[in-house]
Amino acid sequence: MCRLLAYLGSPIQPDQLIYEPEHSLCIQSYRPQETTTTSVNADGVGIGWYHSQKQTEPFIYKNILPIWSDINLPYLSRYIETECFLAYIRSATPGQASNLNNCQPFYDGRLLFLHNGFIDDFRQSLFQPIRKSLKDDIYLKIQGTTDSEHIFALFLNELASIGSSLEDALEATLQKLNYLAKPDDIRFAANIIVSDGCQLVASRFSRGIAAPSLYWLQDDPILPSSVAIASEPLFAANWNRVPDSSIICSDQQCTGVSSLKA
């Protein structure tokens, strides 16, 4: 399973969470504490961040090397100062290629998207059903081969169809994924984080297996007036475990948790 990290709040240098904590994202790449399917996350790293003063599209950096072998990211993550960023380390599903198109975060306009999980036997199970459900313009956005990017495309499709909030679109995406998986009882896990630079919306959800771990931390003395979402706690603090089958929606002031009806 991949490991995810998202931050929204006071301006920060991403290395303060990616490298500095006692259980940083970098350490989780070789010593994760809450994964059941892998002992390392060594198939790539990615970060997306927003400009603190301008309403531009997010900036993206990706590498197919393990984070511990990336000589550029430590310098880049100290140079950047941002109020919102998403980052991940990859553990590739067997059979999926290690290339930049398959690295996260995925993006569209102002949106950044991360997924931790899998779809069982994706190429033979939900690959075609997902693609057949997409609008043509969204279908053409897919550049890679991962289940993660196809779930992102499904999210964009639902967002375009219902024209509502990120939270509603994410719930509709999980409902659609569950609907497609139900006839053949296909297992999947879908821990997702999506952002537009002003809010973080995340899910902890699965079908047929235990959902991967996910936590959030709001207005901690270490991160005042801020919220962080992570697959595993980065440091000792009052981290909240995201309940199974739920969505959380966060801004700098508050975090709401709602149960999924998928």
N, C-alpha and C positions, 0 to 999 in steps of 0.2 A: 504494500500500500504506500502511496505517496504521503508526504507530510505537508500540511498547508499552514500559512500564516497570513493574517491580514491586520492592518492597523488603520485607525482613523482618529485624528485628534490634533493636539498641538504639534507644531513642526518638529520633525525628528529626522535623524540620520538613520537609514534602515539598518546599518551595521549594529546599532544598539540592540536590535532584536535578532538579527540574522547570525551575528557572531559573538556578541558580548555575554549574554546570559549563561548561567551554569548549564542549562539544557537548551541551548540555542538551536536554531534550525540547522546550523552546520553540524552540531553534535548529534542531532537526530538523524542525520544522514548515515552515520555509522554506529550509533548506539541508541536507537529508538527504544522506548520503554513500553509502548502500548500497541504494538503491531503483532499480528498473529500469523501473517503470511510471508514475512520477509524479515531479514536481520539487517539489511542495508538498503539505503535509497540512493543508488549510485548511477542512475541512468540519465541524469540531467538536472538542471537548475534553471529557474526563471524568476524574474521580478518585473512587475509593472507598477508605475507610480505616476502621480498627477502633479502638475505644476502648481505651486502654492499660490501664485498670483494670477495666472491666466487660465481661461476656460478652454484649454486645448485638449486634443485627444491625448490619452496617456502615453507615456514612454515605455518601451519594452526592451528588456535584455534577456537573452536566452543562451544557454550553452548545453551541449550534450555530454560534457564532462561531469564527473562527480563534483559537488560543490567544493570538496576539499582539494581538488586539483585545479580549480578555476583561479588563475592568478590575477584576473582583472576585477572580479566582483568585490573583493575586499576594499579596493581603492574606490571603485564606483559607489559602493554603498556608504562610504564615508563622505564622499563628495556631494551626493544628493541630499537635499533637505526637502521634505515633503510632509503634507498633512494626511496623506493617504497612500498606502502601497499594499500590494498583494505579492506574496512570494511562495514558491514551492520547490520541493526536491522530489525527483521522480524515481519511482520503482516501476519499471515498465512491465506491463502484462506480458507473459510469455507469448512470443510470436509477433509482437508489435515492434516496428522498427524504431531504432534510436536515431532520429533526425530532428532538425529544428522545427519542421512542420508539426511534429508530434509533441513538441514541448509546450508547456503552459507558462504563463497565462495566455488564454485566447482572448481576443478583443474584437470589438465592433463599435466604431464611433467612440463614445465616452465609456463604454462598458468594458470591464475586465472580468474574467471568469476563471475559476479554479475548480477542479473536480478531483476528489480522492475516492477511489472505489473501482468497480469493474462491472462489466456485463458478462455473464457466463457465456463462453463460446461465441463471442460477439459476431464474428464474420458469418457464422451459420445460424445465428439466432435473430438478433434484432437489427442487424446491419441494414437489410432491405426494408423491413417494416418502418424503421425510422426515416430512411431516405424517401420512401413513398409518401410519407406524411408531410414532407416539407414543401413549402412554396418554392417555385423555381429559382427565384433570386437568392433565397437562403441556401438552397441546395448547392448553388454555385460558389458559395463562400467557403465550403469545406476544402481544405488544402491537404490535410493529413489522413491518417487511417485509423485513429484511435476511437474507442468508444467515448472517451471524454469529449472530443471535439464534436461528435455526433449529438451528444447530450446538450452541448452548447448550442448547436444548430436548432435542436428541438426547443430550447429555451427562447432563442430569437424568434422562432416560428410562433410560439405561444404569445410572446410579448407583442408581436405584430398583429396577431389575431384578436387579442382581447384589449390591446391598447391601454393597459392598466399599469399598476405599480410593479416594481421588481418583485415584491413579495408575492403578489397574486400570480405573476408570470411563473415564478419558481414553483409555486404550489401546483399550477396547471401543468407544468413540465413533469413533475413527479407523478401526478395523476395519470398523465398520458403514458409515461414510461411504465407505470404499473399496469395500465390497461393493455399495453402491447405485450408485456411479459406474462400476463396471467394465463392465456390459453395453453401455453406449453410449460407453465410453471418455471420460468427462467429466473434464476437468481441474479440479483444485482445489488450493488451498494452505491449510494449517491450522496456523499458528503460534498456539498457545493458551497462556494463563496462567490458572490457576484457584487460588483460595486460600480457606481457611476461617479465616484469621487466625493459624493456627499453623504453616502450611507453605505453600510455593509449589510447584506442580506445573505443568510447562510442556512443550510439544511443539514440535518443528520437523519438519514433515511436508508432503509434497505428492504430487500424482499428475499426471504428464504435463508438469510444468514444474519449474524449480529452486525450492526452498523459499526463502522470505524469510530474511534474516539474523536471527540471535538469539544473544545472548551472556549469560554469567553471570560474576559476580565474588563471591568468598567471602573474608571476613575480610581485607580489604585495609586497609593503614594509614589510608586515608581513610575507610573504612567498617568499623571493627573489630567483630568478633563479629556480623557481619551478612552478608546475601547480597542481591545486586541482579541482576535479570534485565532485559535491555533489547534492543531491536531493533538498536541501535548503541551502541558504547562511549560513555559520557558524558564520560570524561576519561582521560588516559593512566594505564594500570594494567595488571595482568596479567589482562585479560579472557580468558575461555575461550569459544571459538566452540562453540555447541551443534552436535553432529554432525547431519547430515541423517538423517531417519527415526529419531528418538530422543525419549525422554522424560526429563526431569530432575525430580528431587524434592529439595527443599531445606528444611532447617530452619536454625536459627542456627548449628548446629555443623558440619553436613556437607551435601554435595550429591552425590547419586547419579545416574549416567547409565545408561540402559538402552536397548538397541536395540528398535525396534518390529517386530512381526511382522504388521503390517497387510497 
